[in-house]
Amino acid sequence: MKLILVILRGGSCDKLIHQLLDADFRVTEFSSHGTFLRRKHITLLIGVRDERVEEALQFIREACPTPPDADEHNATMFVLNAEQLVQV
């Protein structure tokens, strides 16, 4: 089991969330702030089985592409080991 932590900037968040939900991923969204420039961001938490990690990352890459000449990126992704997922 993995936990994908995604920090997004820009307006592609709604599209990405709908794509992930349509593909049966579970997504939690919350607002966050960058510390350097105090920009607002959206952070997503996505619990994923190991075999679906690449599929989820591909959705993120397609929804949040960074233009080739851009100085900043649109998404930062962390893939973390999750020992268990518990829903109550």
N, C-alpha and C positions, 0 to 999 in steps of 0.2 A: 504494500500500500504506500502511496506517495501523497504528499501535500504539495500542490503547486501554488506558490504565492506570486501574484502578478501585480506589479505597480504600474498603472497606466496613466498616461497624460493624453490630452486630446479628446476628440469627440467620438471615438470608435467604440466606446464601452458598451453602449446599449446593443449595438449590432453583435458584438462578441458574446455578450451574456445570452442573447436569444439563440445564437448558433450553438453555444455550449448546452443550454437547456434543451434545445431540440434534439441534440445528440445524446441526451440522457446523462449529462454530467450534472453534479450537484455544485452549485456556486453560491458563495456568500460574498456580498459586496459591502464595502464601507468606505467612507471618505477618509483621506489622509492628507498630510501636508509634508512637502519637502522641507528640510531644515535650512538649506543654503539660501534659496530664493523665496522660500515660503509659498511656493506654488501649490495649488490644490491638485490632488491626484485622487484616483480611485484605486483601491486595493481589492483584489479578488482572492479568495481562498477556494481552492478546488481540490476536493478529495478524489483521488483517481487510483484505480487498480493499476498495478505495474504494467500490464499489457496495453493499457490505453494512454499512457503518458505521452508518447509521440503524437498520437491523434489529437490530444488536447493542445499540445504545443503548436501543432500545425494550424489549428484554428486561431490561436493567438497571433502567430506570425502573419497569417493572411489578413486578419482584421486590423492589425496594427503595424503595417509596414513602415519602415523608416526610409525616407527618400535618400538616394545615394549621396547627395551633396549636403545633407543635413548635419548640423553640429551636435544635435541632441537626438536621442532615441525616443521612441513612443512607448516602449514597454520594457520593464525589467522583470525577468522571470527567475524564480528560485524553485528548484525541485528538491524537496526535503523528504527524508524517510519518515514515515508515520507508522508507528508500531501497531496502532489499531484505530478504527473509526467506530465510534459509538454514537448511535442515535437513540434519544429517549423521548 
